[in-house]
Amino acid sequence: MKNYSNEIADLNLQITEVRRERKLLQISTDLKIKHVLDGYFNPFQEVEITVRGGSATFHSKDEDGLSRDIFNIYFDERYKEKDQLRLSYYSSSTNSDFEIQRLIYLGRTALTIRNRSESILNEVHNVIRSDQGRSDELFSTELLYQNQIAKYERAAKDQHKVEVELALTNEGVSFDGRCYIKLKNNYSPPVSFIKISEVSKSGKTCTVLFITSDLISTKEENCNLQSVVDQVTALYEHIVQELLPA
């Protein structure tokens, strides 16, 4: 029977490459947005701006030379809301030189947002739109690969089910450890071997022969055939593979 492991492995490699390209594209977009924000808020490079997705974090060094966040600007588009730059900052009661400088810079930034918000947003969104087409293309490609993997996995599962049903109705199936199979609503014995010996005329029920993990041979009648097959298929990785049909 067909083995799809190579196809799935190849597709996973391609997904990894697509995700790498999407990440690089996002980094490129963020850097271009940073350039726009530097032009409006940071022409003298007084602070460091880090852009990630729909927001920018402004950093500055404190008296000890440590980089600290001073405030954030959000420019992501929100559903049914008017586009606007949103300034987020913390309040403080300390009067250190760092906090005073932060407040001065925060005030200048707020003034720029009040006077130039529309222009800034237009430039930022133009950058985002310029890369959106390629981003959508990469996302669609990744989705295509994922859907193909899902098809292969469904086909493999269907094949496993055929293999399991053939094995159960012929030589039976052994497990490489203790596995619990629900044979009746209130009965799920631990089994090391299981075999379907008789199937009803309707094809819905069967008699199950099995060996428990304590090596006790027994049987259970009127078991749901598909339930048994499905459960054993779900335990496919625990089946002694030499007993399955080639």
GINOR-V883654 format. One record per helix or strand. SS is the DSSP state (alpha for helix, beta for strand). FROM is the first residue (numbers start at 1). LEN is the number of residues. If there is no record, write none. Layout:
ss=<SS:SS>
from=<FROM:FROM>
len=<LEN:LEN>
//
This chain:
ss=<alpha:beta:beta:beta:beta:alpha:beta:beta:beta:beta:alpha:alpha:beta:alpha>
from=<5:48:55:67:86:97:173:187:205:217:225:236:239:241>
len=<37:5:7:8:3:73:12:13:8:8:10:3:1:3>
//
